[in-house]
């Protein structure tokens, strides 16, 4: 989660993560309702900006993911039971593989779309194949391209969609053939790359599919009742859902609030049932609030800068390294984030596991930790300037730093970065503030030098983060960097069933990412600080859970 491209400038990124995965968003009143069996079951949540689209093939931001996990039924769901995560049957009632794990057969359960039409294996097949169809331009193809049979060939235009290893055996049987045994395959079956899509509905609305409440259809626990753009999205229980009797909430109301203070005030006054904050002031205030629970956890989400390596200045590796090493992560974590996040010297975040071996970061040192001890940022800058024929006066360099928000917090953050680069490197930073959609357009088209974002994992394996920089997946974070050795290591890791060997391959690739790429500049590894009213029950707490609001209920509002 996905899970997921969101603005790193807002402390609200944690909020969105929560909204995306049942236990990733947090608490208040806001209406009538008593306690006990007659209590009205509604949940007041929020988004910091509205989704770009609810088309699971074309969208990849956390804002839409928060809605989709509640309105769509993936093949499986990852839910919490007794503090542990287990994979639960969802759209598929059962699954099995052949002996070597290359052919998987899913039995699609009896379920209905919100308009009453039966869900079939063809719906899942269409969603999976269109995500890999280059004509669809899906940013989510990187999830499955490397391991579904002929996936990479289809994405690269070397094979037709019909040649994919995705087969509809009958209305209730879906068969997926892999290129090779894939250790993390089942972890992908609850991502939007494996969501079903109603072909007739998607084709009827074309480019506008998923842009309005009436232009979208789902098969999950809830359905969209209304969508007032830039204001609110309301979901109601889907009476046609196969497991409707176990869905307790009647309604979920998402207020779209792009101002942090407004979010906190809404929670404080009981208009919201949950919120997430990175503000020391608000944390202290909410801790004292009666009937409110606090949940803290490191989450697999990175705030980072990224460079356009096709830009004349950032085409130089030494200059990119200089900008990466000029960041005082400890000071940023303390000054900007009030020690609410962790200084990050790596790309694969904490809280990402490698199977039975546990947290990846417990096994592999952050690549920037060693680099910071051996290299000097100012010397690297001057060396790079010499290589580009730019002289030796850093004050003549001006870099446009594109930010994905226009809030006061973003402006304060930008001024901090501006001053720090001036102090350490002597260069000038021109701040470029944008709304999220404009920021996406600029960075995707290459009209930027240096940008700032947040990225969260979509599934629990380092591959979810590290594979973003392979050549075929480079459009997700458009730095335009490519490295054949890096690609080869990731390809090997995707097929390596021995966990220890796979960790070593990931570690080698991560070293190359910084030693030979440095196209990204990690800043902080996020923590979530969620506050939720205690009457909100049964919310998953782990970031990677994908139960959404399916099992949430209200008791004693």
C-alpha positions in Angstrom: 0.0 0.0 0.0 -0.1 0.4 -1.8 0.1 1.7 -2.4 0.6 3.8 -3.0 2.2 7.6 -4.6 1.4 10.4 -2.1 2.7 13.8 -1.1 5.5 13.6 1.3 5.2 17.1 2.4 2.2 16.4 4.6 2.3 14.7 8.0 -1.0 13.4 6.7 0.6 10.8 4.7 0.4 8.5 7.7 -3.3 9.3 7.7 -3.8 8.1 4.2 -1.9 5.0 4.8 -4.3 4.3 7.6 -7.3 5.0 5.4 -5.9 2.6 2.8 -5.6 -0.4 5.1 -8.3 -0.7 7.7 -5.9 -0.1 10.5 -4.1 2.8 8.9 -6.3 5.7 9.7 -7.9 6.8 13.0 -11.5 8.7 15.8 -14.8 11.1 16.8 -18.5 11.4 17.0 -20.4 13.6 14.5 -24.0 12.5 14.7 -26.5 10.6 16.6 -26.2 7.0 17.9 -26.4 5.3 21.1 -24.8 2.1 22.4 -25.8 -1.5 22.2 -27.5 -3.4 19.4 -29.5 -0.4 18.2 -26.5 1.8 17.7 -26.1 3.4 14.3 -23.0 2.0 12.6 -21.2 4.8 10.9 -17.5 5.7 10.8 -16.2 9.2 10.1 -12.8 9.1 8.4 -11.0 11.5 6.1 -8.6 12.0 3.1 -6.1 14.8 2.7 -6.9 15.1 -1.0 -9.4 13.3 -3.2 -8.4 10.3 -5.3 -7.0 10.9 -8.8 -9.2 8.0 -10.1 -10.9 4.9 -8.7 -9.8 3.0 -11.8 -7.6 0.3 -10.2 -5.8 -0.1 -13.4 -4.8 3.5 -13.9 -4.6 4.8 -10.3 -1.7 4.1 -7.9 -2.1 6.7 -5.1 -3.0 5.9 -1.5 -6.0 8.2 -1.6 -7.8 5.9 -4.1 -6.4 2.8 -2.4 -8.2 3.8 0.8 -11.5 3.8 -1.1 -10.8 0.7 -3.3 -9.9 -1.6 -0.4 -13.4 -1.1 0.9 -15.3 -1.2 -2.4 -13.4 -4.0 -4.2 -12.9 -7.6 -3.3 -9.3 -8.7 -4.0 -8.5 -12.4 -4.4 -7.4 -12.5 -0.8 -7.1 -10.2 2.2 -4.4 -9.9 4.8 -6.1 -9.6 8.2 -5.1 -9.5 11.9 -6.2 -12.3 14.2 -4.9 -12.4 17.8 -2.2 -9.9 16.9 -0.9 -11.9 13.9 -1.5 -11.4 10.2 -3.1 -14.2 8.3 -4.1 -14.5 4.6 -7.9 -14.9 4.3 -10.0 -16.1 1.4 -11.8 -13.2 -0.2 -12.7 -13.0 -3.9 -11.2 -16.5 -4.1 -12.7 -19.1 -1.7 -9.7 -21.4 -2.2 -6.5 -21.7 -4.1 -3.8 -24.3 -4.9 -0.6 -24.6 -6.9 1.1 -27.3 -8.8 4.2 -29.0 -7.2 6.8 -26.5 -8.2 4.6 -23.4 -7.5 4.4 -22.1 -11.1 0.7 -22.7 -11.8 -1.9 -21.3 -9.4 -5.6 -22.1 -9.5 -8.1 -19.9 -7.8 -11.7 -20.9 -7.2 -13.8 -17.7 -7.4 -16.5 -17.6 -4.8 -20.1 -16.7 -5.5 -20.3 -13.0 -5.2 -22.1 -10.1 -6.9 -21.2 -6.7 -8.1 -23.0 -3.8 -6.4 -25.6 -3.8 -9.3 -26.4 -7.5 -8.7 -24.4 -9.0 -11.6 -22.4 -12.2 -10.8 -18.7 -11.8 -10.3 -16.7 -14.2 -12.6 -13.2 -15.4 -13.1 -13.2 -13.3 -16.3 -13.5 -10.1 -14.1 -10.3 -10.9 -12.3 -8.6 -11.9 -15.5 -9.5 -8.7 -17.1 -8.2 -6.6 -14.2 -4.9 -8.5 -14.2 -4.3 -8.5 -17.9 -5.3 -4.9 -18.5 -2.8 -3.9 -15.8 -0.1 -5.5 -18.0 -1.5 -4.2 -21.3 0.8 -1.4 -22.5 -2.1 0.3 -24.2 -3.8 0.8 -20.8 -0.7 2.6 -19.4 -1.0 1.2 -15.9 1.5 2.4 -13.3 0.8 -0.9 -11.5 2.3 -3.2 -14.1 5.5 -3.5 -12.1 3.7 -5.6 -9.5 3.2 -8.6 -11.7 5.1 -8.0 -15.0 8.3 -9.9 -13.9 6.7 -13.1 -12.8 3.4 -13.8 -14.6 4.3 -15.8 -17.7 5.1 -13.4 -20.6 4.4 -10.4 -18.4 7.5 -8.5 -19.3 7.2 -9.3 -22.9 3.6 -8.0 -23.0 4.5 -4.8 -21.1 7.4 -4.2 -23.5 5.2 -4.8 -26.6 7.0 -8.1 -27.5 4.0 -10.3 -27.0 0.2 -9.9 -27.1 -2.1 -9.8 -24.0 -3.5 -13.1 -25.1 -0.1 -14.7 -24.5 -0.1 -13.9 -20.8 -0.2 -16.7 -18.3 -3.7 -15.8 -17.2 -6.5 -18.2 -18.1 -10.2 -18.3 -17.5 -10.9 -22.0 -17.1 -14.6 -21.5 -16.4 -16.8 -18.8 -14.8 -15.5 -19.7 -11.3 -11.9 -20.9 -12.0 -8.9 -18.6 -12.7 -5.5 -20.0 -13.5 -2.3 -18.0 -13.3 1.0 -19.3 -14.7 4.3 -17.9 -13.5 7.6 -17.6 -15.2 9.2 -19.4 -12.3 8.4 -20.1 -8.6 7.9 -16.7 -6.9 8.4 -16.5 -3.2 6.1 -13.5 -2.6 3.4 -14.3 -5.2 0.5 -14.7 -2.7 1.5 -11.3 -1.1 0.4 -9.7 -4.4 -3.1 -11.2 -4.5 -4.6 -8.4 -2.4 -3.0 -5.5 -4.4 -4.8 -3.6 -7.0 -2.8 -5.4 -9.7 -5.1 -8.4 -9.0 -8.3 -6.5 -8.5 -11.3 -7.5 -10.7 -12.6 -5.0 -13.2 -16.0 -5.2 -15.0 -15.0 -5.0 -18.6 -18.4 -3.8 -19.8 -18.4 -1.0 -17.2 -14.9 0.1 -17.9 -15.4 0.2 -21.6 -18.7 2.0 -21.3 -17.1 4.9 -19.5 -13.6 4.7 -21.1 -11.3 7.5 -19.9 -13.9 8.7 -17.3 -14.2 5.3 -15.7 -13.6 5.7 -11.9 -13.9 9.5 -12.0 -17.4 9.8 -10.6 -19.6 7.7 -8.3 -21.9 6.7 -11.1 -18.9 5.8 -13.4 -17.6 3.2 -11.0 -18.7 -0.2 -9.8 -17.3 -2.5 -7.1 -17.8 -5.9 -5.5 -16.5 -5.3 -2.0 -18.1 -4.8 1.4 -19.1 -1.2 0.6 -20.3 0.8 -2.4 -20.0 4.4 -3.2 -23.2 6.3 -2.3 -21.9 9.8 -3.3 -18.8 11.6 -4.3 -18.7 15.4 -4.0 -15.4 16.4 -5.5 -12.9 18.0 -3.2 -15.5 17.7 -0.4 -16.5 14.2 0.6 -17.0 10.6 -0.4 -19.6 8.5 1.3 -19.7 4.7 1.2 -22.6 2.5 2.3 -22.8 -1.2 3.0 -23.1 -3.3 -0.2 -26.1 -5.6 0.3 -25.0 -7.7 -2.6 -21.6 -8.6 -1.0 -21.1 -12.3 -0.3 -20.2 -11.7 3.3 -22.5 -8.8 4.1 -23.7 -10.4 7.3 -20.3 -9.9 8.8 -20.0 -6.3 7.7 -21.2 -4.2 10.7 -20.8 -0.6 9.4 -23.7 0.9 7.5 -21.8 3.9 6.3 -18.3 5.3 6.0 -18.0 9.0 5.5 -14.7 10.4 4.1 -14.3 14.1 4.5 -11.7 15.5 2.1 -9.7 18.0 4.2 -6.5 19.3 2.9 -5.5 21.3 6.0 -3.9 19.5 8.9 -5.2 21.9 11.5 -8.7 21.5 10.2 -8.3 17.7 10.5 -7.0 17.9 14.1 -9.8 20.3 15.1 -12.4 18.0 13.5 -11.1 15.1 15.5 -10.9 17.1 18.7 -14.5 18.2 18.3 -15.7 14.7 17.5 -16.5 15.2 13.8 -13.9 12.6 12.9 -13.5 9.2 14.5 -9.8 9.0 13.8 -6.7 11.0 12.9 -3.0 10.7 12.5 -0.5 13.4 13.4 3.2 14.1 13.4 2.8 17.2 15.5 4.2 17.1 19.0 1.7 19.7 20.1 -1.3 17.7 18.9 0.1 14.4 20.1 0.3 15.9 23.6 -3.2 17.3 23.4 -4.8 14.1 22.2 -3.0 12.0 24.7 -4.9 13.8 27.4 -8.2 13.5 25.7 -10.6 11.1 27.5 -11.8 8.1 25.5 -9.1 8.3 22.9 -6.6 5.5 22.1 -3.1 6.1 20.8 -1.3 3.7 18.4 2.4 4.2 17.5 4.3 2.1 15.0 7.1 2.2 12.5 5.5 1.8 9.0 7.1 0.8 5.7 6.9 4.2 4.1 9.6 6.5 2.9 9.7 10.3 2.5 12.4 11.1 -0.1 13.7 13.5 -2.7 14.3 12.3 -6.2 16.4 13.6 -9.1 15.8 13.8 -12.9 19.0 12.2 -14.2 18.2 13.6 -17.7 18.6 17.1 -16.3 22.0 18.6 -17.2 23.0 19.1 -13.6 21.7 15.9 -12.1 23.0 13.8 -15.0 26.2 13.8 -12.9 26.5 11.1 -10.3 28.8 13.1 -8.0 26.4 16.0 -7.9 23.5 13.7 -7.0 25.6 12.2 -4.3 26.5 15.6 -3.0 22.8 16.5 -2.7 22.1 13.2 -0.9 24.9 13.6 1.6 24.3 17.2 2.3 21.1 16.3 4.1 21.4 16.2 7.9 18.8 13.6 8.5 19.1 13.7 12.3 18.4 17.5 12.3 15.6 17.1 9.8 13.9 14.4 11.9 14.2 16.6 15.0 13.5 20.1 13.6 10.9 19.4 10.9 9.3 16.2 12.2 9.8 16.7 15.9 11.3 13.2 16.3 8.0 11.7 15.0 9.8 9.9 12.2 13.1 8.1 11.9 16.2 9.4 10.0 16.5 7.2 6.9 19.8 6.0 5.5 18.2 3.4 3.2 15.6 2.9 0.6 13.8 -0.3 1.7 12.1 0.9 4.9 11.9 -0.6 8.3 8.9 -2.9 9.0 9.4 -4.8 5.7 10.1 -8.4 6.4 11.8 -11.2 4.5 9.7 -14.2 5.5 10.9 -16.1 8.5 14.2 -14.1 8.7 12.2 -11.1 10.0 12.8 -7.4 9.3 15.0 -6.7 6.3 16.6 -3.7 8.0 17.7 -5.8 11.0 19.8 -7.8 8.5 21.2 -5.2 6.1 23.0 -1.9 7.0 21.7 1.2 5.4 23.9 2.0 2.4 24.0 5.7 3.2 25.5 5.1 6.6 28.8 3.9 5.1 28.8 6.5 2.3 28.3 9.4 4.8 31.4 8.3 6.6 33.6 8.1 3.5 32.5 11.0 1.3 32.2 14.8 1.7 29.2 16.5 0.1 31.0 19.8 -0.8 33.9 18.0 -2.3 31.6 15.8 -4.4 29.7 18.9 -5.6 32.9 20.6 -6.7 34.1 17.5 -8.4 30.9 17.1 -10.3 30.9 20.8 -11.3 34.4 20.4 -12.7 33.3 17.3 -14.7 30.4 19.3 -16.2 32.5 22.4 -16.9 30.5 24.5 -14.4 33.5 26.2 -12.7 34.0 26.2 -9.0 31.4 28.7 -7.6 28.3 26.8 -6.2 26.5 30.1 -5.8 26.0 30.2 -9.5 23.9 27.0 -9.4 20.2 27.2 -8.9 18.0 24.1 -8.6 14.2 24.1 -8.9 12.8 21.9 -6.1 9.3 20.8 -6.9 6.9 20.1 -4.0 3.6 18.4 -4.1 1.6 20.7 -1.8 0.9 24.4 -1.3 0.2 24.3 2.4 1.9 26.4 5.0 3.7 23.3 6.3 5.0 22.6 2.8 6.3 26.2 2.6 8.0 26.0 6.0 9.6 22.7 5.0 10.7 24.2 1.7 12.4 27.1 3.4 14.2 24.8 5.7 15.6 22.8 2.8 16.5 25.9 0.9 18.5 27.2 3.8 20.3 23.9 4.5 21.5 23.5 1.0 22.7 27.0 1.0 24.6 26.4 4.2 26.1 23.1 3.3 26.7 23.3 -0.5 26.4 27.0 -1.2 23.8 26.4 -3.9 20.5 28.2 -4.5 17.2 26.4 -4.2 14.1 27.7 -6.1 10.9 26.4 -4.5 8.2 25.2 -6.8 4.9 24.5 -5.0 2.2 22.5 -6.8 -1.1 20.8 -6.2 -0.7 17.0 -6.3 -2.2 16.5 -9.8 0.1 19.3 -11.3 3.1 17.8 -9.5 2.4 14.4 -11.0 2.0 15.9 -14.5 5.3 17.7 -14.2 7.4 14.8 -12.8 5.8 12.2 -15.1 6.7 14.4 -18.1 10.2 15.1 -16.9 9.6 18.8 -16.4 11.5 18.9 -13.1 15.0 18.8 -11.6 14.4 17.6 -8.1 11.2 16.5 -6.5 9.8 15.3 -3.1 7.4 12.5 -2.5 6.4 9.6 -0.2 6.2 6.0 -1.2 4.7 3.2 0.9 5.0 -0.6 0.3 2.1 -2.4 -1.3 3.0 -5.8 0.0 5.3 -7.2 2.7 8.6 -7.9 0.9 11.6 -5.7 -0.1 10.7 -6.4 -3.7 7.8 -3.9 -3.3 10.2 -1.1 -2.9 13.5 -2.1 -4.6 11.9 -3.2 -7.9 10.6 0.4 -8.5 14.0 1.2 -10.0 14.3 -1.5 -12.6 14.3 -0.3 -16.1 10.8 -1.6 -16.9 9.3 -0.1 -13.7 11.1 3.3 -14.0 7.9 5.3 -14.7 6.7 4.9 -11.1 9.3 7.3 -9.7 10.4 9.0 -12.9 14.1 9.6 -12.3 15.1 8.1 -15.7 17.9 6.1 -14.1 18.7 2.6 -15.4 21.3 0.0 -14.6 21.7 -3.5 -16.1 23.4 -5.1 -13.1 20.7 -3.7 -10.8 18.0 -5.2 -13.2 19.7 -8.5 -13.2 19.9 -8.7 -9.4 16.3 -7.9 -9.0 15.3 -10.5 -11.6 17.4 -13.1 -9.7 15.8 -12.1 -6.3 12.3 -12.5 -7.8 13.0 -16.2 -8.4 15.2 -17.1 -5.4 13.3 -19.2 -3.0 16.1 -19.3 -0.4 15.4 -16.4 1.9 19.0 -15.8 3.0 20.2 -15.7 -0.6 17.3 -13.4 -1.6 18.2 -11.0 1.2 21.8 -10.9 -0.1 20.6 -10.1 -3.7 18.4 -7.3 -2.3 21.3 -5.9 -0.4 23.6 -5.9 -3.4 20.9 -4.2 -5.5 20.4 -1.5 -2.8 24.1 -0.8 -2.7 24.1 -0.3 -6.5 21.1 2.0 -6.2 23.2 4.4 -4.1 26.7 3.8 -5.3 25.9 4.0 -9.0 22.5 5.7 -8.9 21.8 8.1 -6.1 18.8 9.1 -8.1 16.8 9.2 -4.8 17.5 10.9 -1.5 15.9 9.1 1.5 14.9 11.6 4.3 12.8 9.8 6.9 11.3 6.4 7.5 7.7 7.2 8.7 6.1 6.3 11.9 2.4 6.5 12.5 0.9 8.1 15.5 -2.8 7.4 15.3 -5.5 8.6 17.6 -8.9 6.9 17.6 -11.9 7.2 19.8 -12.3 4.0 21.9 -15.8 3.3 20.6 -14.2 2.3 17.2 -13.7 -1.4 17.5 -11.8 -4.1 15.7 -9.5 -2.0 13.5 -6.4 -3.7 12.2 -3.2 -2.0 13.5 -0.6 -3.3 11.0 0.2 -1.1 8.0 0.2 -4.1 5.6 -3.3 -5.4 6.6 -5.8 -5.2 3.8 -9.1 -5.8 5.6 -10.1 -2.2 5.2 -13.1 -1.3 7.3 -14.8 -4.7 6.7 -14.6 -5.8 10.3 -14.8 -2.4 12.1 -17.8 -1.8 14.3 -19.0 1.0 16.7 -19.8 0.3 20.3 -20.6 3.0 22.9 -20.3 6.2 20.8 
